Amino acid sequence: MTVDPYKSRMFKSNPYARKRDITGKLCVVLEGKLEGRGLELIKPISRAVLSGEIHELIVTDQAEAAPGAKVDRIAYIGFFEVTQGGVIVEGDQVFCGDKLLGVIAGFDETHCPNHWNIIIRHNFRESGLDQGLDLEETIQIKKT
């Protein structure tokens, strides 16, 4: 029987000592906020993303948003195309240009295998349109 080290809480700290940044370009800017969205974040703290994939960025202001949690209050930021793949880990910082969008809270697989919902935690909840984001802006996801 295979044991999932995340579900069994075998890790006492984040095992990702060093990793490269993930980069991409915004290909869709979204608008809209929802209450009661009901996103179920998966327990693993990381997901690998490949160059050429497209994934959705969603922000929440729920301080308790973390792997295994339910997220209800969200705003849609947009979709980005990965230009340099790698591994995204809970706690990584997400930037659009020089603007900090927040930190990775976790991942929702509602739309898999089409794309991941990548949930970002921040103290505010504004859509990509409300933040003034634009197409082709650079997205960077960096280890903190």
Residue pairs with C-beta under 8 A, 6 or more apart in sequence:
3 10
4 43
4 44
5 11
6 43
6 44
6 45
6 67
7 43
14 45
14 89
14 90
14 91
16 46
16 87
16 89
16 143
18 143
19 86
19 87
19 89
19 143
20 84
20 86
21 84
21 86
21 140
21 141
21 142
21 143
22 49
22 82
22 84
22 85
22 86
22 87
22 88
22 140
22 141
23 82
23 83
23 84
23 138
23 139
23 140
23 141
24 80
24 81
24 82
24 83
24 84
24 138
24 139
25 80
25 81
25 83
25 136
25 137
25 138
25 139
26 78
26 79
26 80
26 96
26 128
26 133
26 134
26 135
26 136
26 137
26 139
27 54
27 78
27 79
27 80
27 81
27 135
27 136
28 78
28 79
28 135
29 77
29 78
29 128
29 129
29 133
29 134
29 135
30 56
30 76
30 77
30 78
30 79
30 127
30 128
30 129
31 76
31 127
31 128
31 129
31 130
32 75
32 76
32 127
33 73
33 74
33 75
33 76
33 125
33 127
34 72
34 73
34 74
34 75
35 72
35 73
36 72
37 71
37 72
37 73
37 74
38 70
38 71
38 72
39 58
39 70
39 71
39 72
39 74
39 108
39 110
39 117
39 119
40 70
40 108
40 110
41 65
41 66
41 67
41 68
41 69
41 70
41 71
41 105
41 106
41 107
41 108
41 119
42 67
42 68
42 106
42 107
42 108
42 109
43 67
43 68
44 67
44 107
45 67
45 89
45 90
45 106
46 87
46 88
46 89
46 90
47 87
47 88
47 107
47 116
47 118
48 85
48 86
48 87
48 88
49 55
49 82
49 85
49 86
49 87
49 88
49 116
50 82
50 85
51 82
51 83
51 84
51 85
52 81
52 82
53 81
53 82
53 85
53 115
54 79
54 80
54 81
54 82
54 115
55 79
55 80
55 82
55 115
55 116
55 117
55 118
56 76
56 77
56 78
56 79
56 111
56 115
56 116
56 117
56 118
57 77
57 78
57 79
57 80
57 94
57 101
57 118
57 120
57 128
57 139
58 74
58 75
58 76
58 77
58 108
58 117
58 118
58 119
58 120
59 74
59 75
59 77
59 101
59 102
59 119
59 120
59 121
59 122
59 124
59 125
59 126
60 71
60 73
60 74
60 75
60 105
60 119
60 120
60 121
60 122
60 125
61 73
61 121
61 122
61 123
61 124
61 125
62 69
62 71
62 72
62 73
62 121
63 121
65 71
65 105
65 106
65 119
65 121
66 90
66 105
66 106
67 90
67 105
67 106
67 107
68 106
69 105
69 106
71 105
71 106
71 108
71 119
73 125
74 119
74 125
75 125
75 126
75 127
75 130
76 127
76 128
77 96
77 101
77 120
77 127
77 128
77 131
77 133
78 128
78 133
79 115
80 139
86 141
88 104
88 107
88 118
88 141
89 104
89 143
90 103
90 104
90 105
90 106
91 103
91 104
91 144
92 103
92 104
92 141
92 142
92 143
92 144
93 100
93 102
93 103
93 104
93 141
93 142
93 144
94 100
94 101
94 102
94 103
94 104
94 118
94 120
94 139
94 140
94 141
95 101
95 138
95 139
95 140
95 141
95 142
96 131
96 133
96 137
96 138
96 139
97 137
97 138
99 131
99 133
100 122
101 120
101 122
101 131
102 120
102 121
102 122
103 120
103 121
103 122
103 144
104 118
104 119
104 120
104 121
104 141
105 119
105 120
105 121
106 119
107 116
107 117
107 118
107 119
108 116
108 117
108 119
109 116
109 117
110 117
111 117
